[in-house]
Amino acid sequence: MNPDAACPCPGGEEGSRPPHDTGSHAHPGLYVTAGVPGTGGVIKQRPEDFLVDECPQYQPAGEGEHIYMLVQKKSLSTMEMIAIIARHFGVERGAVGYAGLKDKHAITRQVVSVHTPGRTPDDFPMLVHDQVAVLWTDLHTNKLRRGHLRGNRFSIRVRAVRPSDVVHAARALNLLRAHGVPNRIGGQRFGMIENNHLIGRALVLADYGAACDLLLGPSGKHPGVNAQARALYAQGRYEEARAAMPHGALAERRALSRLAAGDTKRDAVRAIDPALLSFYLSAFQSAVFNAVLEERLRAGTLATLVEGDIAGMLGRRASFHVDAQTAHAPETVERLRTFDISPTGPLWGKDMRRAAGAVDAAEVAALERFGVSVEDLSRHQGRRLALSGERRPLRVPLIDPEVEGGVDEHGAYIRLAFELPKGSFATVVADEVMKQPSPTPDAGEEGDGDSAASELGGAP
């Protein structure tokens, strides 16, 4: 079992089978760059050490009902920034569009749209905020939607290192550029107590008792997180537990309010914001995907195609089944080398394209190790929140990497700079260079990954 395994799921109101695998697999069990010494060190000591620039998919047209803005934020989650922008323009949050979530513990720049029919940027005062700055404005004909970006460019300073170890960092980045970055879903997706995926598993199984215990109860792995409130929940003192929870823990406080009123755990779970429940389901999908990725790494097939695979095309939604002849064709080898295609892994759901043969069997086995069957997923689709599902590339290209060592007023550093396609996590690259897990911050999100707490209003 993965060393980052969380506590076992307790039994719920409708019962559940115990999983064999409870880990998120967010921390590498094996490195692509295993032959290169790690630099050690830490990241995100201060916002200026982690810079993110969104790479837009298209430029605004110069006309339309939507104001487009390039916004820089510092030490804010994307949702906190959206709330500030909505208040400034006097619109609902739903009128504000964004292409991807950006890290809280960083300085980030991204395009945001605001629906203001009949009005232009000149009709509004300048937005003045100590953590938000508008760098340019324009107009466009449609709202900016999630996924409407090419990728993100990162600049990361690794601290507590020897600048001379920049040679190891350069070797690691060169290997990743040649073979690809494991498209692992980072620890941010799994929350501060690293159990978002287990809450999602409980939702799939309609095990509302387990979902409440995981969301509200004591954590064996992180006993210091909201310890008093979680202990009170375990004692059945729900109103006191709610009072002891931080005010930012909206999901927890809402569930505890329902329990304190005498409602069932099923009712308590259903009182939580559907967007957050969907995030927990996504975290479950992510953990299974990470487990499959880890197996492919160990098998040495992360950057190759085998019979039964589904190959995905870089930057496109198109994919195709791989037979034995295609897997070994010279054209396939060349397309893999240039990252035109890559093997994909499962984000299980009703719209996911299934692999074939031994590949499909391995992906089903990974799902079942979490105590969930394909039939369980089918039953879940009839409930309020369905799992759509898709294929996710098992590796992605590292684009235009740069590395340098230096010393500034805060001490020695190694700076890593690179671009990743949308949805990929920069901390995976940092892990490969440092050879130790980068710490999961108390709240925040990165690339197109995120934390349920900071993005959707809660605090684990």
Residue, then its C-alpha position, 0 to 999 in steps of 0.5 A: m500500500n502507498p506510504d501516504a495511505a490515510c485512515p481506513c474508512p469507517g462503516g456508514e449508514e448503508g455499509s461499505r466494503p473495506p478498501h485494500d488501497t487508501g492512498s492518494h499516490a500523490h507522492p512518487g514511489l518511483y522517479v523518472t529521474a531516479g538516476v539523478p541525485g536530488t537537490g533536497g530543499v523546500i518550495k513556497q517559502r514565500p509567494e515570490d518564490f512561486l510564479v505562475d503565468e497562464c498561457p492563453q488559448y486565444q486572444p480577446a476579439g476587442e468587442g463583445e459583452h464580456i470584459y477580459m482582464l489579465v489579473q495578477k493575484k498574490s496569496l489568494s485562491t482563485m475563488e477568493m479573487i473571483a469574489i473580489i472581482a464580482r463585488h467590484f463589478g457588481v455582478e454575481r460570481g457566475a458572471v465571472g469566468y476563468a480558465g483554470l485554478k491557480d495556486k494560492h501560495a504564489i504570485t499568479r497571472q491569469v485572464v478573467s472575464v466579466h459579463t457586463p452587457g452594454r458596458t466597457p472597462d471605461d464604465f467602471p472605476m479602477l480595481v484597487h486591492d493590495q492582493v489583486a492588480v489588473l494588468w490589461t483589459d479588453l472585450h470579447t464575445n463569450k465567457l471564459r470557460r474552464g479549460h480555455l487555456r494552453g497551459n501554465r508557465f512556472s518559475i519556482r525557487v527551491r530554497a535550502v539547497r546548495p546552488s552547485d546542485v544546479v547541475h543535478a537539477a539541470r540533468a533531471l529537467n533534461l531527462l523529463r524533457a526527453h521522456g515526459v513528466p508523469n502526469r500525476i495529480g498532486g497532493q493539493r487535490f487531496g486536502m490538508i488531511e489527505n482524505n478527499h479521495l476517501i470522502g469521494r469513495a464514500l459518496v460513490l458507495a452512498d456510505y454517508g456515515a463514512a463520508c461524515d466520519l472522514l470529513l468531520g472526525p479525528s485524523g490519525k495521520h494529521p491529529g492536530v488539524n481542527a483537533q477539538a472540533r473533530a474530537l467533539y464530533a466523535q463524541g456526538r456533540y455536534e453543536e459544540a463541534r460546529a462552534a469549534m470549527p473554523h468559520g472558513a470550514l463551510a462544508e464541515r459547519r453546514a454538515l454539523s448544523r444538520l447533525a445538530a438538528g437531528d438529521t441523518k448523516r445522509d441529510a448532512v452530506r446532501a447539505i454540502d455545496p454540490a460543487l464541493l461534493s463533486f470535488y471529492l468525487s474528482a479526488f477519488q478519480s484522481a487517486v485511482f488514476n495516480a495508482v495506475l500511473e504508478e504501476r505503469l512507471r514500475a512496468g516501464t510503460l509510462a512513455t510507451l504504448v502497449e496493446g489495449d492502450i488508448a492513445g491520446m493526442l496532445g492538445r486534442r480530445a481525439s484518442f484511439h485504441v492501440d492494437a499490437q501492430t500499431a504499438h510497434a509501428p515506427e510511426t507510433v514510436e516517432r509520435l511518442r518521441t515528439f509527444d504527439i501521442s501518449p498513453t492515457g489512464p482512467l478517470w473513471g466515469k460514465d463517459m470514459r472510454r475503456a481500454a482493452g485486454a490486459v490494460d483494461a483489466a489492470e485499470v479495473a483492478a486498480l479501481e477494485r483495490f479501492g473497494v469500488s467496482v464498475e457496478d458500484l460506479s454504474r449505480h452511482q450514476g443514478r444519484r444527484l452528482a454523476l461522474s462524467g469520466e475521461r482519459r488523462p495522459l499518463r505523461v506530458p511534455l516539459i516545455d522550454p525548461e530553464v534552470e539556474g542557481g543563485v543567492d539573494e537576500h533570502g539565501a541560496y536557491i535553485r530556480l526552475a522554470f518551465e511550461l506544462p499543459k493545462g491540468s498538470f501539476a508543477t509540484v510533480v516536476a519539483d518532486e523529480v528534482m528535489k527527490q522528496p515530496s514537496p509539502t502540501p500547503d494548508a490551502g491552495e491550488e496549483g496549475d489546474g489542480d486545487s484544494a477543496a478547502s480554499e477553492l470552494g469555501g471550506a477548510p479541512 
